[in-house]
Amino acid sequence: MNKNDEWFQKKLALYSILGTMFVAVITILITLGLTWSQFNLVPTTDNAQINNSTAKAIQVFSSSVRDAGNKLVWDGIGVLIAGIAVFSLVIIIDTSKRKLKISKRPRLLLDEMYDGKDIELGKRGYDAESIKKLRLTGEPLHYDYSVIKYAEENKMIIITEDPEIHGGCQENNLPCIKLGQNPTIDEIIKAIESL
């Protein structure tokens, strides 16, 4: 997994934690609101001992607590719905940006000495083709000029160890990466990202 993939996974974990905390806090507020909405003071002493003003004060207090509880429940539900919408939107935008970054990766043309690396690069999200495999499909890529022209027409970066192909790319201002024999996939990716 490369650094971008690791960072993306960390961001998704952070979103999960923040989302869980948000839902927990809102759930507590809604529960508190439900508790308040059920609030009712019933005097425990004999009604004869309580005068009318005290009873009215208790009734007004109970009613205001119930109203506050109902308001808290509805506000909590509204905030919960809005929060879920915002979190979903953030995750959708972040995911689409990631897909856009992956799709903006350059197309790669690997010289025949790197045949097989195209498959490994494909597993890592790169659009990579092998000259050897293209020849097997009938593409006329037997000479350096043909390879360079194919890469130019298809907007590809050539990855090679051949100094002739590399030199031809440099002369024509075409992107090309020259590596040694049998580089690792990580070395190839590092060279691509350093362009």
Backbone as CSV, one residue per row, in Angstrom:
resi,resn,N_x,N_y,N_z,CA_x,CA_y,CA_z,C_x,C_y,C_z
1,MET,0.844,-1.176,0.000,0.000,0.000,0.000,0.889,1.238,0.000
2,ASN,0.648,2.149,-0.950,1.482,3.345,-1.006,0.990,4.395,-0.006
3,LYS,1.718,5.513,0.088,1.405,6.539,1.089,0.029,7.145,0.883
4,ASN,-0.372,7.341,-0.380,-1.700,7.902,-0.642,-2.799,6.975,-0.153
5,ASP,-2.629,5.667,-0.388,-3.615,4.695,0.082,-3.668,4.675,1.604
6,GLU,-2.494,4.724,2.251,-2.452,4.732,3.718,-3.153,5.974,4.262
7,TRP,-2.862,7.139,3.681,-3.479,8.381,4.143,-4.990,8.334,3.960
8,PHE,-5.442,7.796,2.836,-6.875,7.686,2.578,-7.537,6.774,3.610
9,GLN,-6.907,5.652,3.931,-7.446,4.733,4.939,-7.500,5.402,6.309
10,LYS,-6.467,6.189,6.644,-6.459,6.906,7.925,-7.586,7.935,7.973
11,LYS,-7.823,8.623,6.852,-8.898,9.609,6.818,-10.261,8.930,6.983
12,LEU,-10.447,7.786,6.355,-11.714,7.066,6.514,-11.909,6.620,7.961
13,ALA,-10.820,6.167,8.613,-10.911,5.775,10.027,-11.265,6.984,10.890
14,LEU,-10.647,8.124,10.603,-10.949,9.352,11.344,-12.404,9.750,11.155
15,TYR,-12.904,9.675,9.913,-14.312,9.983,9.665,-15.221,9.042,10.461
16,SER,-14.849,7.770,10.530,-15.656,6.802,11.279,-15.701,7.159,12.763
17,ILE,-14.545,7.513,13.314,-14.482,7.870,14.735,-15.292,9.136,15.000
18,LEU,-15.087,10.168,14.169,-15.833,11.420,14.359,-17.339,11.197,14.196
19,GLY,-17.714,10.403,13.210,-19.130,10.107,12.999,-19.739,9.381,14.179
20,THR,-19.006,8.420,14.731,-19.490,7.668,15.888,-19.650,8.588,17.094
21,MET,-18.654,9.459,17.327,-18.741,10.402,18.440,-19.929,11.350,18.266
22,PHE,-20.114,11.839,17.051,-21.223,12.750,16.760,-22.559,12.079,17.053
23,VAL,-22.733,10.863,16.542,-23.992,10.145,16.754,-24.199,9.862,18.240
24,ALA,-23.125,9.525,18.974,-23.246,9.247,20.408,-23.710,10.492,21.167
25,VAL,-23.113,11.637,20.874,-23.491,12.880,21.568,-24.938,13.242,21.254
26,ILE,-25.325,13.161,19.998,-26.706,13.494,19.617,-27.685,12.513,20.252
27,THR,-27.314,11.236,20.322,-28.180,10.236,20.951,-28.383,10.558,22.424
28,ILE,-27.326,10.985,23.100,-27.447,11.378,24.515,-28.387,12.569,24.651
29,LEU,-28.241,13.556,23.771,-29.127,14.732,23.830,-30.586,14.352,23.572
30,ILE,-30.814,13.487,22.592,-32.192,13.060,22.301,-32.761,12.288,23.485
31,THR,-31.956,11.421,24.082,-32.404,10.660,25.250,-32.732,11.602,26.408
32,LEU,-31.885,12.592,26.619,-32.139,13.587,27.661,-33.439,14.333,27.364
33,GLY,-33.640,14.706,26.112,-34.874,15.379,25.721,-36.098,14.516,25.953
34,LEU,-35.988,13.215,25.620,-37.110,12.296,25.869,-37.411,12.193,27.353
35,THR,-36.362,12.162,28.172,-36.537,12.089,29.623,-37.258,13.345,30.121
36,TRP,-36.802,14.499,29.659,-37.439,15.756,30.080,-38.881,15.837,29.600
37,SER,-39.126,15.322,28.386,-40.490,15.427,27.850,-41.478,14.575,28.650
38,GLN,-40.969,13.625,29.400,-41.822,12.788,30.248,-41.920,13.321,31.676
39,PHE,-41.258,14.441,31.926,-41.157,15.002,33.281,-42.521,15.490,33.763
40,ASN,-42.834,15.147,35.003,-44.077,15.606,35.624,-43.903,15.571,37.129
41,LEU,-44.103,16.702,37.747,-44.014,16.754,39.208,-45.393,16.483,39.794
42,VAL,-45.466,15.450,40.550,-46.719,15.161,41.246,-46.442,15.391,42.726
43,PRO,-47.143,16.306,43.327,-46.889,16.573,44.747,-47.118,15.323,45.579
44,THR,-46.224,15.086,46.514,-46.330,13.908,47.374,-47.112,14.214,48.646
45,THR,-47.311,15.480,48.901,-48.078,15.838,50.102,-49.543,15.973,49.743
46,ASP,-50.329,16.072,50.729,-51.770,16.199,50.541,-52.087,17.490,49.796
47,ASN,-52.975,17.407,48.809,-53.346,18.572,48.009,-53.915,19.694,48.858
48,ALA,-54.481,19.367,49.973,-55.083,20.398,50.833,-54.018,21.317,51.407
49,GLN,-52.789,20.803,51.566,-51.722,21.607,52.161,-51.050,22.523,51.132
50,ILE,-51.296,22.329,49.869,-50.653,23.126,48.826,-51.640,24.175,48.355
51,ASN,-51.212,25.428,48.349,-52.114,26.475,47.883,-52.080,26.531,46.358
52,ASN,-52.966,27.265,45.787,-53.114,27.339,44.341,-51.880,27.901,43.649
53,SER,-51.227,28.891,44.215,-50.056,29.489,43.562,-48.903,28.492,43.485
54,THR,-48.725,27.663,44.512,-47.673,26.649,44.494,-47.985,25.596,43.427
55,ALA,-49.203,25.163,43.354,-49.614,24.164,42.364,-49.422,24.688,40.946
56,LYS,-49.796,25.971,40.746,-49.619,26.564,39.429,-48.138,26.676,39.071
57,ALA,-47.312,27.033,40.042,-45.867,27.143,39.806,-45.282,25.787,39.432
58,ILE,-45.721,24.734,40.131,-45.244,23.378,39.830,-45.704,22.970,38.432
59,GLN,-46.950,23.288,38.113,-47.484,22.932,36.801,-46.744,23.679,35.686
60,VAL,-46.481,24.965,35.886,-45.751,25.752,34.897,-44.335,25.210,34.728
61,PHE,-43.680,24.877,35.855,-42.315,24.328,35.803,-42.315,22.995,35.051
62,SER,-43.231,22.100,35.389,-43.313,20.793,34.717,-43.557,20.964,33.223
63,SER,-44.462,21.892,32.895,-44.773,22.131,31.492,-43.569,22.685,30.735
64,SER,-42.833,23.604,31.349,-41.656,24.172,30.680,-40.558,23.123,30.491
65,VAL,-40.394,22.222,31.472,-39.394,21.148,31.330,-39.812,20.204,30.208
66,ARG,-41.098,19.851,30.130,-41.576,18.975,29.049,-41.392,19.646,27.684
67,ASP,-41.721,20.933,27.603,-41.548,21.661,26.340,-40.074,21.709,25.935
68,ALA,-39.208,21.962,26.916,-37.765,21.988,26.622,-37.298,20.610,26.166
69,GLY,-37.828,19.568,26.785,-37.476,18.205,26.386,-37.910,17.901,24.966
70,ASN,-39.146,18.286,24.624,-39.636,18.066,23.253,-38.795,18.836,22.246
71,LYS,-38.462,20.081,22.587,-37.627,20.890,21.686,-36.252,20.243,21.511
72,LEU,-35.686,19.740,22.606,-34.372,19.091,22.541,-34.419,17.847,21.661
73,VAL,-35.484,17.078,21.763,-35.631,15.873,20.921,-35.672,16.266,19.445
74,TRP,-36.511,17.242,19.093,-36.637,17.619,17.682,-35.375,18.298,17.159
75,ASP,-34.760,19.122,17.995,-33.487,19.734,17.583,-32.413,18.663,17.383
76,GLY,-32.391,17.696,18.292,-31.413,16.598,18.180,-31.611,15.787,16.916
77,ILE,-32.866,15.489,16.588,-33.152,14.733,15.365,-32.736,15.542,14.134
78,GLY,-33.037,16.850,14.153,-32.641,17.708,13.030,-31.136,17.762,12.851
79,VAL,-30.413,17.938,13.960,-28.946,17.992,13.902,-28.389,16.642,13.457
80,LEU,-28.983,15.552,13.914,-28.533,14.210,13.522,-28.676,14.022,12.011
81,ILE,-29.824,14.399,11.469,-30.042,14.255,10.025,-29.069,15.135,9.249
82,ALA,-28.915,16.397,9.696,-27.982,17.311,9.021,-26.543,16.791,9.123
83,GLY,-26.168,16.291,10.290,-24.809,15.766,10.487,-24.522,14.571,9.604
84,ILE,-25.498,13.663,9.523,-25.312,12.487,8.666,-25.166,12.933,7.205
85,ALA,-25.957,13.921,6.803,-25.863,14.427,5.427,-24.490,15.046,5.172
86,VAL,-23.999,15.846,6.124,-22.694,16.492,5.961,-21.582,15.456,5.928
87,PHE,-21.597,14.496,6.869,-20.563,13.453,6.872,-20.591,12.650,5.580
88,SER,-21.788,12.318,5.107,-21.902,11.561,3.858,-21.338,12.360,2.696
89,LEU,-21.657,13.642,2.657,-21.166,14.508,1.590,-19.643,14.606,1.612
90,VAL,-19.070,14.772,2.813,-17.608,14.855,2.942,-16.956,13.569,2.441
91,ILE,-17.505,12.431,2.832,-16.927,11.152,2.416,-17.083,10.964,0.906
92,ILE,-18.231,11.326,0.357,-18.440,11.194,-1.096,-17.462,12.083,-1.859
93,ILE,-17.311,13.330,-1.412,-16.389,14.249,-2.085,-14.963,13.740,-1.987
94,ASP,-14.560,13.291,-0.789,-13.192,12.799,-0.603,-12.930,11.560,-1.452
95,THR,-13.910,10.674,-1.506,-13.751,9.461,-2.309,-13.677,9.796,-3.792
96,SER,-14.520,10.744,-4.244,-14.484,11.105,-5.663,-13.175,11.805,-6.014
97,LYS,-12.619,12.599,-5.090,-11.311,13.217,-5.334,-10.249,12.140,-5.483
98,ARG,-10.344,11.119,-4.639,-9.370,10.023,-4.708,-9.471,9.300,-6.042
99,LYS,-10.705,9.026,-6.482,-10.887,8.365,-7.781,-10.348,9.239,-8.902
100,LEU,-10.560,10.549,-8.773,-10.066,11.472,-9.781,-8.552,11.447,-9.828
101,LYS,-7.910,11.393,-8.643,-6.447,11.329,-8.606,-5.952,10.041,-9.257
102,ILE,-6.646,8.939,-8.957,-6.232,7.660,-9.539,-6.399,7.716,-11.055
103,SER,-7.521,8.290,-11.520,-7.747,8.320,-12.965,-6.795,9.280,-13.667
104,LYS,-6.226,10.241,-12.931,-5.287,11.172,-13.537,-3.868,10.611,-13.582
105,ARG,-3.682,9.426,-13.084,-2.355,8.819,-13.166,-1.994,8.639,-14.628
106,PRO,-0.722,8.831,-14.943,-0.321,8.727,-16.352,-0.404,7.288,-16.856
107,ARG,-0.636,7.173,-18.149,-0.597,5.858,-18.778,0.864,5.479,-18.975
108,LEU,1.168,4.227,-18.787,2.550,3.763,-18.839,2.733,2.730,-19.943
109,LEU,3.892,2.810,-20.605,4.276,1.825,-21.611,5.604,1.235,-21.170
110,LEU,5.578,-0.030,-20.790,6.780,-0.682,-20.281,7.490,-1.437,-21.389
111,ASP,8.774,-1.175,-21.498,9.596,-1.844,-22.508,9.605,-3.339,-22.216
112,GLU,9.981,-4.120,-23.238,9.840,-5.577,-23.132,10.651,-6.202,-21.998
113,MET,11.756,-5.566,-21.594,12.543,-6.148,-20.502,11.816,-6.050,-19.154
114,TYR,10.742,-5.243,-19.086,9.954,-5.102,-17.855,8.599,-5.797,-17.977
115,ASP,8.485,-6.705,-18.919,7.233,-7.435,-19.105,6.844,-8.123,-17.793
116,GLY,5.586,-8.009,-17.434,5.088,-8.571,-16.173,4.899,-7.483,-15.117
117,LYS,5.697,-6.432,-15.200,5.562,-5.322,-14.254,4.251,-4.560,-14.520
118,ASP,3.774,-4.625,-15.768,2.512,-3.963,-16.108,1.354,-4.534,-15.291
119,ILE,1.389,-5.824,-15.046,0.334,-6.477,-14.261,0.394,-5.997,-12.812
120,GLU,1.607,-5.956,-12.257,1.778,-5.505,-10.874,1.373,-4.038,-10.722
121,LEU,1.726,-3.211,-11.700,1.342,-1.801,-11.648,-0.177,-1.647,-11.782
122,GLY,-0.792,-2.487,-12.595,-2.246,-2.470,-12.736,-2.939,-2.762,-11.419
123,LYS,-2.381,-3.666,-10.628,-2.950,-3.983,-9.310,-2.871,-2.791,-8.366
124,ARG,-1.947,-1.883,-8.641,-1.782,-0.685,-7.795,-2.521,0.525,-8.369
125,GLY,-3.342,0.300,-9.384,-4.177,1.373,-9.911,-3.604,2.122,-11.094
126,TYR,-2.525,1.640,-11.677,-1.921,2.314,-12.829,-2.418,1.678,-14.123
127,ASP,-2.521,2.491,-15.158,-2.876,2.010,-16.487,-1.554,1.737,-17.207
128,ALA,-1.122,0.495,-17.172,0.189,0.133,-17.714,0.044,-0.958,-18.772
129,GLU,0.817,-0.786,-19.853,0.825,-1.776,-20.925,2.257,-2.200,-21.208
130,SER,2.392,-3.400,-21.685,3.695,-3.962,-22.008,3.878,-3.976,-23.527
131,ILE,5.041,-3.527,-23.980,5.338,-3.554,-25.417,5.275,-4.984,-25.931
132,LYS,5.791,-5.916,-25.145,5.806,-7.324,-25.559,4.385,-7.837,-25.801
133,LYS,3.468,-7.499,-24.891,2.084,-7.956,-25.043,1.402,-7.243,-26.203
134,LEU,1.715,-5.973,-26.398,1.135,-5.235,-27.523,1.589,-5.827,-28.852
135,ARG,2.836,-6.253,-28.915,3.334,-6.906,-30.143,2.547,-8.181,-30.428
136,LEU,2.239,-8.924,-29.365,1.484,-10.169,-29.531,0.066,-9.915,-30.048
137,THR,-0.454,-8.705,-29.806,-1.793,-8.370,-30.313,-1.733,-7.816,-31.732
138,GLY,-0.526,-7.685,-32.296,-0.386,-7.236,-33.676,0.101,-5.802,-33.839
139,GLU,0.370,-5.112,-32.726,0.893,-3.738,-32.854,2.308,-3.789,-33.442
140,PRO,2.597,-2.946,-34.448,3.932,-2.943,-35.068,4.928,-2.125,-34.227
141,LEU,5.413,-2.731,-33.164,6.336,-2.042,-32.248,7.680,-2.773,-32.195
142,HIS,8.320,-2.923,-33.371,9.570,-3.674,-33.426,10.798,-2.768,-33.387
143,TYR,10.633,-1.475,-33.619,11.773,-0.555,-33.648,11.532,0.596,-32.669
144,ASP,12.623,1.202,-32.241,12.550,2.268,-31.247,11.622,3.403,-31.685
145,TYR,11.718,3.795,-32.957,10.874,4.893,-33.451,9.391,4.549,-33.292
146,SER,9.019,3.314,-33.623,7.621,2.884,-33.510,7.139,2.928,-32.069
147,VAL,8.007,2.526,-31.155,7.661,2.528,-29.729,7.446,3.965,-29.252
148,ILE,8.374,4.850,-29.605,8.276,6.257,-29.201,7.024,6.901,-29.793
149,LYS,6.754,6.634,-31.065,5.578,7.197,-31.738,4.288,6.695,-31.089
150,TYR,4.240,5.412,-30.765,3.056,4.833,-30.114,2.810,5.511,-28.764
151,ALA,3.865,5.693,-27.980,3.737,6.341,-26.673,3.262,7.779,-26.826
152,GLU,3.792,8.483,-27.825,3.392,9.871,-28.054,1.920,9.964,-28.450
153,GLU,1.490,9.128,-29.375,0.104,9.149,-29.850,-0.892,8.779,-28.758
154,ASN,-0.474,7.914,-27.850,-1.365,7.445,-26.785,-1.136,8.145,-25.450
155,LYS,-0.301,9.203,-25.486,-0.003,10.003,-24.295,0.452,9.121,-23.135
156,MET,1.506,8.368,-23.394,2.036,7.426,-22.416,3.457,7.807,-22.029
157,ILE,3.847,7.344,-20.860,5.230,7.500,-20.406,5.926,6.164,-20.636
158,ILE,7.041,6.209,-21.320,7.798,4.975,-21.563,8.703,4.713,-20.365
159,ILE,8.716,3.468,-19.933,9.629,3.030,-18.879,10.546,1.987,-19.506
160,THR,11.836,2.290,-19.511,12.789,1.451,-20.242,14.155,1.479,-19.577
161,GLU,15.004,0.541,-19.991,16.423,0.625,-19.634,17.260,0.871,-20.894
162,ASP,16.588,0.931,-22.035,17.237,1.113,-23.330,17.661,2.574,-23.507
163,PRO,18.977,2.836,-23.621,19.433,4.226,-23.777,18.993,4.857,-25.097
164,GLU,18.773,4.051,-26.144,18.327,4.592,-27.440,16.903,5.149,-27.336
165,ILE,16.011,4.383,-26.710,14.629,4.858,-26.553,14.611,6.089,-25.643
166,HIS,15.358,6.015,-24.557,15.408,7.139,-23.616,15.932,8.398,-24.310
167,GLY,16.998,8.246,-25.086,17.563,9.380,-25.820,16.585,9.944,-26.834
168,GLY,15.873,9.065,-27.550,14.880,9.506,-28.521,13.751,10.297,-27.849
169,CYS,13.354,9.872,-26.662,12.320,10.605,-25.921,12.829,11.985,-25.513
170,GLN,14.069,12.028,-25.014,14.637,13.315,-24.589,14.749,14.293,-25.757
171,GLU,15.196,13.807,-26.914,15.324,14.666,-28.090,13.987,15.252,-28.525
172,ASN,12.922,14.524,-28.282,11.594,14.941,-28.731,10.699,15.449,-27.594
173,ASN,11.314,15.704,-26.441,10.586,16.219,-25.269,9.393,15.355,-24.880
174,LEU,9.606,14.054,-24.875,8.563,13.123,-24.477,8.916,12.529,-23.116
175,PRO,7.919,12.267,-22.293,8.219,11.709,-20.973,8.728,10.278,-21.075
176,CYS,9.795,10.025,-20.368,10.409,8.703,-20.402,11.172,8.494,-19.093
177,ILE,11.130,7.301,-18.583,11.859,6.958,-17.359,12.848,5.863,-17.698
178,LYS,14.105,6.122,-17.394,15.150,5.125,-17.632,15.543,4.531,-16.287
179,LEU,15.392,3.218,-16.196,15.750,2.498,-14.972,16.733,1.392,-15.309
180,GLY,17.261,0.786,-14.275,18.191,-0.323,-14.475,17.463,-1.628,-14.703
181,GLN,18.225,-2.728,-14.610,17.634,-4.047,-14.813,16.789,-4.444,-13.607
182,ASN,15.605,-4.964,-13.894,14.692,-5.529,-12.914,14.439,-4.628,-11.690
183,PRO,13.930,-3.415,-11.895,13.594,-2.567,-10.753,12.351,-3.103,-10.039
184,THR,12.229,-2.784,-8.780,11.037,-3.199,-8.038,9.872,-2.288,-8.438
185,ILE,8.672,-2.717,-8.119,7.486,-1.900,-8.403,7.567,-0.585,-7.641
186,ASP,8.034,-0.633,-6.394,8.156,0.595,-5.604,9.144,1.568,-6.245
187,GLU,10.223,1.045,-6.833,11.187,1.920,-7.521,10.546,2.559,-8.761
188,ILE,9.743,1.788,-9.466,9.057,2.307,-10.650,8.068,3.404,-10.248
189,ILE,7.284,3.127,-9.215,6.294,4.109,-8.756,6.986,5.379,-8.264
190,LYS,8.077,5.219,-7.553,8.815,6.385,-7.071,9.311,7.227,-8.241
191,ALA,9.801,6.566,-9.292,10.272,7.285,-10.482,9.113,7.995,-11.188
192,ILE,7.952,7.356,-11.235,6.779,7.966,-11.870,6.346,9.197,-11.090
193,GLU,6.282,9.068,-9.769,5.830,10.183,-8.931,6.820,11.337,-8.896
194,SER,8.075,11.066,-9.230,9.078,12.139,-9.206,9.114,12.926,-10.512
195,LEU,8.327,12.500,-11.516,8.289,13.221,-12.794,7.674,14.607,-12.634
